[in-house]
Amino acid sequence: MRHRISSPALAALLVLFTAAPPAFAKDTAVRPSITIEERFDSNVRFRGDDEDKDDDFITSAAPRIDISKKRARYALDVSYGLEASYYAVNPDLNYVSHEAAAAFTLDMTERMRLDLSDRYDYTQDSLQTAETGILVARTGITANTASVGVARAIGERSEAALTLRNRVARYDSPDLVDSRTDSAEAAYAYKYEQNGTARFTYRYTVYKFDTDNDVESHGVSLGIIEDIAPTLTADISAGVAYTPGLNGDDYFLTAAAGLEKVYRDSVVSVAYTREVTDPTGLADEINISDRVSFGIEQTFSRGLTASLTGGLAKNRTEPNGTVDLNSYNIDLAGGWQAKKWMLLGAGLSYYNQWDGDTFDDGTTRKIIYVNVTFTGNEWRF
């Protein structure tokens, strides 16, 4: 499948980027931008360390447009972006990725809220679209996630919510497994004090695969989130997922915990999650993911920012353990807002994925990049 954007569309983006905004201002804002990037990728074909790997220099152009409309009772946000990547040594890998998203919030009454969202992605890099952090064979990946939710305040301290979610993942490679995930979630939140909220959640999920191997899951969890101090927030939850009909274990423990500390010019966070995630594309089984992550964000004077993030993850599918992968990643990035309309960026990342409990025959990938983002004048009407 070939994905292209026509020259009239590019011309329209150019007009939006360069034109001056109208003199009047209303509740709809349109902001175009474009990012030009040069990066080095040590493993462009996503091969294991025991195979011949190809590295390359990639030049990419990524125009984007963001539209928002805000009224007293509703808000709408829409965005679309593409990234055209050109490989210096491996031109057969040239491709265009696409990303589109929309979110709508409506206050139906003083106590009831409606939330709608949809996100579409097309890419050849699973790390850009999969929540699991698993790097699969290079191929075209189309993913779409849509949700609709209704929330209602109950008294001054409580809120009940119902959310329906659908996610579809399609792979161009016949070696990978297409999937569809449908879920319904009911949640109840109670604010037990000024700085603390308890939350109970029940979720019913159906995982459907193109192999006709469907899996059902029932999950419950109970957790709290509390501002321990004005600049320190903690959250913790625990639960269980029940998957009837599996040949192995039917019950899986789930959990999450996190801390976030806000300083004057920085934010530090650490988190742990254990959950049943969306399918990986590598098997027609449910995926159990354990992940520890951290993040440090620092703001300096004169528009300088820096961040360091990383994580360690283990993914295993059930009931047969067809997929048993460990991985870790480290990402360092920096930015400089040189002008109101120009942001300079640079960074590097390292990713390692391996089978089982050893580092043998793993897949490593290093990326170094520099980029510049130009943001056009905001149109309001």
HELIX and SHEET records of a PDB file:
HELIX    1   1 SER A    7  THR A   18  1                                  12    
HELIX    2   2 PRO A   91  LEU A   93  5                                   3    
HELIX    3   3 SER A  126  GLN A  128  5                                   3    
SHEET    1   A19 TRP A 379  ARG A 380  0                                        
SHEET    2   A19 THR A  28  ASP A  41 -1                                        
SHEET    3   A19 ASP A  56  LYS A  70 -1                                        
SHEET    4   A19 TYR A  74  TYR A  87 -1                                        
SHEET    5   A19 TYR A  95  ASP A 107 -1                                        
SHEET    6   A19 MET A 112  THR A 123 -1                                        
SHEET    7   A19 ILE A 141  ILE A 154 -1                                        
SHEET    8   A19 SER A 158  TYR A 171 -1                                        
SHEET    9   A19 SER A 179  GLU A 193 -1                                        
SHEET   10   A19 GLY A 196  PHE A 209 -1                                        
SHEET   11   A19 VAL A 215  ALA A 229 -1                                        
SHEET   12   A19 LEU A 232  TYR A 242 -1                                        
SHEET   13   A19 TYR A 251  VAL A 262 -1                                        
SHEET   14   A19 SER A 266  THR A 277 -1                                        
SHEET   15   A19 ILE A 286  THR A 299 -1                                        
SHEET   16   A19 LEU A 304  GLU A 318 -1                                        
SHEET   17   A19 ASP A 324  LYS A 339 -1                                        
SHEET   18   A19 MET A 342  ASP A 355 -1                                        
SHEET   19   A19 THR A 363  THR A 375 -1                                        
END                                                                             
